[in-house]
Amino acid sequence: MSQPTARVAIVTGAARGIGAATAQRLAGDGFAVAVIDLKEDDARATVEAIEAAGGRALAVGADVGDADQVQAAVDRIAAELGPPVVLVNNAGVTRDNMLFKISDADWDVVMHVHLRGSFLMSRAAQKHMIDAKWGRIVNLSSTSALGNRGQANYATAKAGLQGFTKTLAIELGKFGVTANCIAPGFIATDMTKATAERIGEEWEPYVAKRAAAIPVARAGQPEDIAHTVSFFCSEGAGFVSGQVIYVAGGPKA
Ligand SMILES: NC(=O)c1ccc[n+]([C@@H]2O[C@H](COP(=O)([O-])OP(=O)(O)OC[C@H]3O[C@@H](n4cnc5c(N)ncnc54)[C@H](O)[C@@H]3O)[C@@H](O)[C@H]2O)c1
């Protein structure tokens, strides 16, 4: 478990789902973890779970798409936990609809959280990684980046994150910083529960239907993604950069 001198990791959108599992996994790997979500109160349960397991964590409230809030959050994390050298850009939202029904606001909020959010967080955190001459950035893409009916906004953002990741890898590599992308397939979280609800399907049959189309014959769990983040953030993964790994229980969505 983490020591006072432990390296510091930030996980955004870590109040629940993939982010919460990732924060707990990185704490188990020995990182002190800043748990960012929109509301500090919502991030507390993840922090308590980490502390109960003997780790060190800090709950931070911030909208990752707001430049001032992001800078304040990263400054606070550096002061209270230590300089962050791992960043997992996980915060996400969906506003699914067919193209002709996507409102301007539903387009903008998806870009705000995924693209602007990952950009602002990475820009603020990279300074500490460059100072440390070591860093790991992991961005959450999706199999939807390959195209997905009803997700023109989300697919665009998730494909954009792949280009963002590859460019960070090129720019930051010489400072000992890697940047990689994880593109999950179907993972059982509140996000996919909301999708089932939106299309009027009961959760359990919906999961069974999705699992039937997945080669490993089960739904993904947040821990499946946390495990892959853990690999990218490990010491031994320093020669792996600019990659996109599909974690989808098979070769494609
Ligand atoms: N669940 C899946 O099947 C799946 C598949 C592919 C990719 N992903 C991606 O993985 C990531 C996590 O997904 P999840 O299923 O755990 O989602 P989730 O909806 O369960 O959790 C997302 C978290 O992000 C937070 N968040 C939203 N906007 C924010 C903002 N502006 N600033 C800070 N925090 C914010 C939410 O409050 C929430 O706690 C997302 O980027 C998502 O797009 C999920």
The ligand as an ORCA input file, in Angstrom:
! r2SCAN-3c Opt
* xyz 0 1
  N     -19.389      1.510    -19.609
  C     -18.998      1.219    -20.840
  O     -19.495      0.254    -21.476
  C     -17.929      2.040    -21.529
  C     -17.476      1.597    -22.776
  C     -16.500      2.327    -23.436
  C     -15.974      3.463    -22.850
  N     -16.419      3.879    -21.633
  C     -15.829      5.103    -21.076
  O     -15.261      4.834    -19.820
  C     -15.359      5.986    -18.980
  C     -16.080      5.627    -17.685
  O     -17.362      5.094    -18.002
  P     -18.375      4.520    -16.907
  O     -19.189      3.505    -17.617
  O     -17.662      4.172    -15.655
  O     -19.307      5.834    -16.704
  P     -20.188      6.341    -15.473
  O     -21.254      7.181    -16.075
  O     -20.586      5.212    -14.580
  O     -19.152      7.276    -14.674
  C     -18.644      8.440    -15.247
  C     -18.224      9.387    -14.135
  O     -17.723     10.606    -14.757
  C     -18.186     11.690    -14.004
  N     -18.185     12.903    -14.816
  C     -19.034     13.214    -15.852
  N     -18.769     14.438    -16.310
  C     -17.738     14.930    -15.583
  C     -17.021     16.151    -15.589
  N     -17.321     17.137    -16.463
  N     -16.016     16.313    -14.700
  C     -15.722     15.345    -13.794
  N     -16.361     14.159    -13.745
  C     -17.357     13.950    -14.620
  C     -19.590     11.266    -13.579
  O     -20.062     12.072    -12.495
  C     -19.379      9.811    -13.222
  O     -19.023      9.629    -11.870
  C     -16.090      7.047    -19.816
  O     -15.147      7.877    -20.440
  C     -16.827      6.219    -20.839
  O     -17.119      6.968    -21.986
  C     -17.392      3.195    -20.958
*
